[in-house]
C-alpha cells in the first residue's frame, strides 16, 4: 500500500490539514492517509488539549474513508520528545511491504537539515513538501533530501491563529467539540473584548466553576458559561441593535447594557457551537436573573457580581456561595435591591417577581 503520513500536534486540527491530505491522496495516488498526533512535539513545549482530545478532534474532522488517525506516538509509555525517525522506524518495521510518503510544510522542509537523522529519514520514506503561506516554494533541501513537491495553493490555516480567535479555519464539528470541552475558548474570545473585560471573563469563569463544584453542578459547564457570559458585551452598537431586532425582538426595549446577556448566548450557540441548553440559559440569565434559575445559572450570576476583580471585598459572599448557592443567590438579590434603592436607580418590574420567588418565599 501507498500510505501518506502527516505528523503534528493538531492542537487543534484545522481545515488545511484535511485539505492537504486530500490533495496528497489525489496527486500521489495514495491508498491511505494517516494523521500522527504527537505526544511530545520536539518543536513545541506543550499542547493545550490532551492527546485524547486531539485524537478525538482529528477523528471528527476526517471525512474520507481513506483517512485515519494513528496514535503510535500518543500511545508511547515514555514522556520523551517524539522524534520522527523513531516513529518511522517503528512503522517501517511493522509494515515492511508498505510504501510511506511523509508530508511536511515548506516551513519544516526549509529546516529539515536540523531534524534528528534527517538523511536516514529521507532514505526510509519518500518525503513530500507542500506550500505554506509566508514560506518559499523552493529550497535546496528539496533536492538534497529528494522531496516530492506538491503544487498546492499555499496553506494559510494555522492552529495558532484558531486559538487566537480566527474561527474560519476550524470545521464547525471540531469547534463544537472544542467549545463543549472548554478547549481554546479562553483565548478565542480575546480579540472580541477589551483587556479589562477579558480578564473579568476569565476570573468569572474560574469562580463559576468553583461555585458549581461546591454545589453539585458541573464545573466544566460553569467554566464555559463564565468564559462566554460577556462575549458580546462590547459589540458595536448598531450591530447589537440589528441582532436584537432579528433574534430577540421581545427584549429590544430592555436597557442597552443588558442586551449582551441574550447576545452572548446567541454568539455562544451560533459562532462557538455551544448547544448545551443549561449553559446557554445561564448566560441569558446572568445579568437580570429570571424566575427559572438553574443551579448553574445562580453560580454564574453570583460569580459575575462577586468577581474579585471588581475591586471590593467579596470574600464573604464567595464563602456563602461555596457553602450554599441558594443562600448566596438570595443574598445577591437583596444587595442589588438595597443598592438600587440607595442610589435611586429604577428597578425593572420583573425583578420584584424574581425577588419574591427567591428571597421572600
C-alpha positions in Angstrom: 0.0 0.0 0.0 1.0 3.6 -0.6 0.4 5.4 2.7 0.6 9.1 3.3 1.7 10.3 6.8 1.3 13.7 8.4 2.5 14.3 11.9 1.9 17.3 14.2 0.4 18.5 17.4 -3.1 19.1 15.7 -3.9 21.4 18.6 -6.4 21.7 17.1 -6.7 20.1 13.6 -7.7 22.7 11.1 -9.3 22.7 7.6 -5.8 23.0 6.0 -4.7 19.6 7.4 -7.7 17.9 5.8 -7.3 19.7 2.5 -3.6 18.8 2.1 -4.4 15.2 2.9 -7.0 15.1 0.2 -4.6 16.7 -2.3 -1.9 14.2 -1.4 -4.2 11.2 -1.8 -5.2 12.5 -5.2 -1.8 13.7 -6.6 0.3 10.8 -5.1 -2.3 8.1 -5.8 -2.3 7.0 -2.1 -4.3 4.1 -0.8 -4.5 5.5 2.7 -3.5 8.5 4.7 -2.6 8.5 8.4 -2.5 11.5 10.8 0.0 11.0 13.6 -0.6 13.3 16.5 2.5 13.8 18.6 2.6 13.2 22.3 5.6 15.5 22.9 6.4 17.7 19.9 10.2 18.4 19.7 9.3 21.9 18.3 6.8 22.9 21.0 6.8 22.8 24.8 3.2 22.0 25.5 -0.2 21.4 23.9 -3.4 23.0 25.2 -5.5 19.9 24.5 -4.7 16.4 25.8 -3.7 13.6 23.4 -7.2 12.1 23.9 -8.9 15.3 22.9 -6.6 16.0 19.9 -7.2 12.4 18.6 -11.0 12.9 19.1 -11.0 16.2 17.1 -9.0 14.5 14.3 -11.5 11.7 14.1 -14.3 14.3 13.9 -12.5 16.2 11.2 -11.8 13.3 8.9 -14.3 13.0 6.2 -12.7 10.4 3.9 -12.7 6.7 4.5 -9.1 6.5 3.3 -8.0 8.7 6.2 -7.4 7.6 9.8 -5.6 8.5 13.0 -2.5 6.6 14.1 -1.9 7.0 17.8 1.5 5.4 17.7 3.2 8.4 19.4 0.4 9.2 21.8 0.4 5.6 22.9 4.0 5.7 23.8 4.6 4.9 27.5 7.5 7.3 27.9 7.4 11.1 28.1 10.4 11.8 25.9 10.2 14.0 22.9 8.7 12.2 19.8 11.3 12.3 17.0 10.1 11.3 13.6 13.0 8.9 13.0 11.8 6.7 15.9 8.2 6.7 14.7 9.2 5.9 11.1 11.5 3.1 12.2 8.6 1.5 14.1 6.2 1.9 11.2 8.6 0.6 8.6 9.4 -2.4 10.8 5.8 -3.2 11.4 4.8 -2.7 7.7 7.7 -3.7 5.6 5.6 -4.1 2.4 4.1 -0.6 2.6 5.4 2.5 0.9 5.3 5.6 3.1 5.0 9.2 1.9 5.9 11.6 4.7 4.4 15.1 4.3 5.6 18.4 5.8 5.0 22.0 5.1 7.7 24.2 3.5 8.3 25.8 6.9 9.7 22.4 8.0 11.2 21.4 4.7 13.3 24.5 4.8 14.7 23.5 8.1 14.8 19.7 7.5 18.6 19.5 7.9 18.0 20.2 11.7 15.8 17.1 12.1 17.3 14.2 14.0 18.7 11.7 11.5 17.4 13.8 8.5 19.4 11.8 5.9 18.2 8.5 7.2 14.6 9.6 7.2 15.0 10.6 3.6 16.2 7.1 2.8 13.5 5.3 4.7 10.4 7.1 3.2 9.5 9.4 0.4 9.5 12.9 1.7 6.8 15.2 0.4 6.6 19.0 0.8 3.6 21.3 0.4 3.3 25.0 0.2 2.6 27.2 3.2 1.8 30.9 3.2 4.8 33.0 4.2 7.4 30.5 3.2 9.4 30.0 -0.1 8.1 27.5 -2.6 11.6 26.2 -3.3 14.7 25.4 -1.2 17.9 23.5 -1.5 16.7 20.9 0.9 14.1 19.7 -1.6 16.9 18.4 -3.9 19.3 17.4 -1.1 16.7 15.1 0.6 14.8 14.1 -2.6 11.5 15.6 -1.8 8.4 15.4 -4.0 6.8 18.8 -4.1 3.0 19.2 -4.2 1.8 22.1 -6.3 -0.9 23.1 -3.8 -2.3 26.6 -3.2 -0.2 27.8 -0.2 -1.9 26.7 3.0 -2.5 29.6 5.4 -4.5 27.8 8.0 -2.9 27.7 11.4 -3.8 26.2 14.8 -2.1 29.2 16.5 -4.5 31.6 14.7 -7.5 29.5 15.6 -6.5 29.7 19.3 -6.2 33.4 18.7 -9.8 33.7 17.6 -9.9 33.0 13.8 -12.8 30.6 13.7 -12.9 30.4 9.9 -10.1 27.9 9.9 -11.8 25.2 12.1 -14.6 23.0 11.0 -17.8 23.5 12.9 -18.0 20.0 14.3 -14.4 20.3 15.6 -15.2 23.7 17.1 -18.3 22.2 18.8 -16.1 19.6 20.4 -13.5 22.1 21.5 -16.1 24.6 22.9 -18.0 21.9 24.8 -14.8 20.6 26.4 -13.6 24.1 27.3 -10.7 24.0 24.9 -9.2 27.2 23.5 -12.3 29.3 24.3 -10.3 31.4 26.8 -8.0 32.6 24.0 -10.6 32.5 21.2 -12.7 35.2 22.8 -9.8 37.6 23.5 -10.0 39.7 20.2 -13.7 40.4 21.0 -13.1 42.1 24.3 -11.0 44.9 25.9 -8.3 43.6 28.2 -10.3 44.6 31.3 -13.4 42.8 30.1 -11.3 39.8 29.0 -9.7 39.4 32.4 -13.1 39.8 34.1 -14.4 36.9 31.9 -11.6 34.6 32.9 -12.0 35.5 36.5 -15.8 34.9 36.4 -15.2 31.5 34.6 -12.9 30.4 37.4 -15.3 31.5 40.1 -18.3 30.0 38.4 -16.6 26.6 38.1 -15.6 26.9 41.8 -19.2 27.5 42.8 -20.5 24.7 40.6 -18.0 22.3 42.1 -19.1 23.2 45.6 -22.8 22.9 44.8 -23.1 19.7 42.9 -23.2 21.3 39.4 -20.8 20.6 36.5 -17.7 22.8 36.9 -16.8 22.4 33.2 -20.2 23.9 32.3 -19.6 26.6 34.8 -16.2 27.4 33.3 -17.7 27.6 29.7 -20.6 29.7 30.8 -18.2 32.1 32.6 -15.9 32.5 29.7 -18.8 33.2 27.4 -21.0 35.3 29.6 -19.7 38.7 28.3 -18.5 37.6 24.8 -21.0 40.1 23.1 -20.7 42.8 25.8 -18.6 45.1 23.5 -20.3 44.5 20.2 -20.7 47.6 18.0 -24.0 49.3 19.0 -25.5 49.2 15.5 -24.7 45.5 15.1 -26.0 44.7 18.6 -29.3 46.6 17.8 -29.6 44.7 14.5 -29.1 41.4 16.2 -31.6 42.2 18.9 -34.2 43.1 16.3 -33.6 39.9 14.4 -33.3 37.4 17.3 -34.6 39.0 20.4 -37.3 41.5 19.4 -39.2 40.9 22.7 -36.2 42.3 24.6 -35.4 45.2 22.3 -36.9 47.7 24.6 -34.8 46.5 27.5 -31.9 48.6 28.7 -29.0 48.6 26.3 -26.4 47.5 28.9 -28.3 44.2 29.4 -28.6 43.3 25.8 -25.4 41.3 26.0 -26.9 38.6 28.1 -29.0 37.5 25.2 -26.5 38.3 22.5 -23.7 36.5 24.3 -25.9 33.4 24.4 -26.5 33.8 20.7 -22.8 34.1 19.9 -22.0 31.1 22.1 -24.6 29.0 20.3 -24.2 30.1 16.7 -20.5 31.1 16.5 -18.9 28.7 19.0 -21.5 25.9 18.5 -22.2 25.5 22.2 -25.5 23.6 22.3 -26.0 22.8 26.0 -29.2 24.5 27.0 -28.2 24.8 30.6 -25.1 26.8 29.7 -27.0 29.0 27.3 -29.7 29.6 29.8 -27.2 30.6 32.5 -25.7 33.1 30.1 -29.1 34.6 29.3 -29.9 35.0 33.0 -26.5 36.3 34.2 -27.4 40.0 34.4 -31.1 40.2 35.2 -31.7 36.7 36.6 -35.1 35.1 36.0 -37.8 33.1 37.7 -36.4 29.9 36.3 -32.8 29.9 37.5 -30.9 26.7 37.5 -28.1 26.0 39.9 -25.6 26.7 37.2 -27.4 30.0 36.4 -27.2 31.0 40.1 -23.5 30.1 40.1 -22.8 32.4 37.1 -25.0 35.2 38.4 -23.2 35.3 41.7 -19.7 34.9 40.2 -20.3 37.8 37.9 -21.4 40.0 40.9 -18.7 38.8 43.2 -15.7 38.7 40.8 -12.7 39.8 42.9 -11.5 42.0 40.1 -14.4 44.3 40.7 -12.3 45.9 43.4 -14.2 45.4 46.6 -14.0 42.7 49.3 -16.3 39.9 48.1 -14.8 37.2 50.2 -17.8 36.8 52.5 -20.2 36.5 49.5 -17.9 34.0 47.8 -17.7 31.9 51.0 -21.5 31.9 51.3 -21.9 30.8 47.7 -19.5 28.0 48.1 -21.4 26.8 51.2 -24.9 27.3 49.8 -25.5 28.8 46.3 -29.3 29.3 47.0 -28.5 31.4 50.1 -25.7 33.2 48.2 -28.0 34.0 45.3 -30.7 35.3 47.6 -28.1 37.5 49.3 -27.0 39.0 45.9 -30.6 39.8 45.0 -31.0 41.6 48.4 -27.8 43.5 47.9 -28.9 44.6 44.4 -32.3 45.8 45.7 -30.8 47.7 48.6 -28.1 49.3 46.4 -30.6 50.3 43.8 -32.9 51.9 46.4 -29.9 53.8 48.0 -28.9 55.1 44.6 -32.4 55.9 43.5 -31.9 53.7 40.4 -35.0 52.4 38.6 -35.7 48.7 39.1 -37.4 46.6 36.3 -40.8 45.2 37.4 -39.7 41.6 36.6 -37.1 41.9 39.4 -39.8 42.1 42.0 -41.2 38.7 40.8 -37.7 37.2 40.9 -37.1 38.8 44.4 -40.4 37.4 45.7 -39.6 33.9 44.5 -36.0 33.6 45.7 -36.0 35.9 48.7 -39.4 36.3 50.3 -40.6 32.8 49.6 
